[in-house]
Amino acid sequence: MQQRKVTNHRSFDVPGPVGRLDKYLAKNYPEFTRTFIQKLIESGNVIVNGRAARVALQLKLQDHIEVTIPPPEPAVVLPEDIPFGLVYEDKDVVVINKPAGLTVHPAPGHARHTLVNALIKRFPDLEGFGGSMRPGIVHRLDKDTSGLMVIARNEIARQSLINQFKSRSVKKCYLVLVKGKLEPSKGAIDAPIGRDPSDRKRMAVVSKGRTARTDYRVLKYLDGYTLVEANIQTGRTHQIRVHFKAIGYPVVGDAVYGVKSNLINRQFLHACHLEFKLPSSNILRTFTCELPDDLKQVLITLGGK
């Protein structure tokens, strides 16, 4: 393998047909686990012949591979004083209203200024919980999606919440503004989601993707737009954004899957309703939060309320 050594970036040509990309890289880079290699590929950090690659890509003679190794995650998560809304707390869980623009947890290239940094500042008992860089995190919202999240405060609560999410007993409802007049006014989008084969950093409806279902009902038709209530039965990455794009009604303000808008500089997507059983008491609780001011202003501008 003719390798050019560059800090955090490696580039080389394949000397012969060698089979699957992930197996080839794992063999030639013994310092990395195969799982790490697969995540590296899925995150778009492996380019073959100028295009983002698939894990199972079959390599050929003289294929040109570029591998970018992101910087390692920091050893600890530092507390930071970042504002967020507190909706509920007890000894087991915290329910918060995440503001738009805040990434949920540290990741390569984004070690600080996340919700987790804010959480351990406000709830020091979370620091080091489970030895994880994502203490208490059992589900996520996209960076530019606002709204409700539940955080576990101990391992028993974490397992309880994980089991509830796996059994799909947690109810999650979102308010979404899409471009166009969505018809029919009530329905379901049942389409599998996986990595976009043409861009590994994006998701798409693909035949071999994971099962994904979004139920929706129209709340209001506006001038060229539709305000929708969406209930997700599964929690796939970017599910609502991908599903509505797939049926021809992209989310307003979504620069990746939807349509950029002069009305707002982020996607109109807000987690407004969350229902689950409290881990200790098994009591079913429902939490709601209203639209933030920036999304309210969009509706006012369009003549809604």
Secondary structure in CASP SS format (residue, H / E / C, confidence):
PFRMAT SS
TARGET T0000
AUTHOR 0000-0000-0000
METHOD secondary structure of the structure
MODEL  1
M C 1.00
Q E 1.00
Q E 1.00
R E 1.00
K E 1.00
V E 1.00
T C 1.00
N C 1.00
H E 1.00
R E 1.00
S E 1.00
F E 1.00
D E 1.00
V C 1.00
P C 1.00
G C 1.00
P C 1.00
V C 1.00
G E 1.00
R E 1.00
L H 1.00
D H 1.00
K H 1.00
Y H 1.00
L H 1.00
A H 1.00
K H 1.00
N H 1.00
Y C 1.00
P C 1.00
E C 1.00
F C 1.00
T C 1.00
R H 1.00
T H 1.00
F H 1.00
I H 1.00
Q H 1.00
K H 1.00
L H 1.00
I H 1.00
E H 1.00
S C 1.00
G C 1.00
N C 1.00
V E 1.00
I E 1.00
V E 1.00
N C 1.00
G C 1.00
R E 1.00
A E 1.00
A C 1.00
R C 1.00
V C 1.00
A C 1.00
L C 1.00
Q E 1.00
L E 1.00
K C 1.00
L C 1.00
Q C 1.00
D C 1.00
H E 1.00
I E 1.00
E E 1.00
V E 1.00
T E 1.00
I C 1.00
P C 1.00
P C 1.00
P C 1.00
E C 1.00
P C 1.00
A C 1.00
V C 1.00
V C 1.00
L C 1.00
P C 1.00
E C 1.00
D C 1.00
I C 1.00
P C 1.00
F C 1.00
G E 1.00
L E 1.00
V E 1.00
Y E 1.00
E E 1.00
D C 1.00
K C 1.00
D C 1.00
V E 1.00
V E 1.00
V E 1.00
I E 1.00
N E 1.00
K E 1.00
P C 1.00
A C 1.00
G C 1.00
L C 1.00
T E 1.00
V C 1.00
H C 1.00
P C 1.00
A E 1.00
P C 1.00
G C 1.00
H E 1.00
A C 1.00
R C 1.00
H C 1.00
T E 1.00
L H 1.00
V H 1.00
N H 1.00
A H 1.00
L H 1.00
I H 1.00
K H 1.00
R H 1.00
F C 1.00
P H 1.00
D H 1.00
L H 1.00
E C 1.00
G C 1.00
F H 1.00
G H 1.00
G H 1.00
S C 1.00
M C 1.00
R C 1.00
P C 1.00
G C 1.00
I E 1.00
V C 1.00
H C 1.00
R C 1.00
L C 1.00
D C 1.00
K C 1.00
D C 1.00
T C 1.00
S E 1.00
G E 1.00
L E 1.00
M E 1.00
V E 1.00
I E 1.00
A E 1.00
R C 1.00
N C 1.00
E H 1.00
I H 1.00
A H 1.00
R H 1.00
Q H 1.00
S H 1.00
L H 1.00
I H 1.00
N H 1.00
Q H 1.00
F H 1.00
K H 1.00
S C 1.00
R C 1.00
S C 1.00
V C 1.00
K E 1.00
K E 1.00
C E 1.00
Y E 1.00
L E 1.00
V E 1.00
L E 1.00
V E 1.00
K E 1.00
G C 1.00
K C 1.00
L C 1.00
E C 1.00
P C 1.00
S C 1.00
K E 1.00
G E 1.00
A E 1.00
I E 1.00
D E 1.00
A C 1.00
P C 1.00
I E 1.00
G E 1.00
R E 1.00
D E 1.00
P C 1.00
S C 1.00
D E 1.00
R E 1.00
K E 1.00
R E 1.00
M E 1.00
A E 1.00
V E 1.00
V C 1.00
S C 1.00
K C 1.00
G C 1.00
R E 1.00
T C 1.00
A C 1.00
R E 1.00
T E 1.00
D E 1.00
Y E 1.00
R E 1.00
V E 1.00
L E 1.00
K E 1.00
Y E 1.00
L C 1.00
D C 1.00
G C 1.00
Y E 1.00
T E 1.00
L E 1.00
V E 1.00
E E 1.00
A E 1.00
N E 1.00
I E 1.00
Q C 1.00
T C 1.00
G C 1.00
R C 1.00
T C 1.00
H C 1.00
Q H 1.00
I H 1.00
R H 1.00
V H 1.00
H H 1.00
F H 1.00
K H 1.00
A H 1.00
I C 1.00
G C 1.00
Y C 1.00
P C 1.00
V E 1.00
V E 1.00
G C 1.00
D C 1.00
A C 1.00
V C 1.00
Y C 1.00
G C 1.00
V E 1.00
K C 1.00
S C 1.00
N C 1.00
L C 1.00
I C 1.00
N C 1.00
R C 1.00
Q C 1.00
F C 1.00
L E 1.00
H E 1.00
A E 1.00
C E 1.00
H E 1.00
L E 1.00
E E 1.00
F E 1.00
K E 1.00
L C 1.00
P C 1.00
S C 1.00
S C 1.00
N C 1.00
I C 1.00
L E 1.00
R E 1.00
T E 1.00
F E 1.00
T E 1.00
C C 1.00
E C 1.00
L C 1.00
P C 1.00
D H 1.00
D H 1.00
L H 1.00
K H 1.00
Q H 1.00
V H 1.00
L H 1.00
I H 1.00
T H 1.00
L C 1.00
G C 1.00
G C 1.00
K C 1.00
END
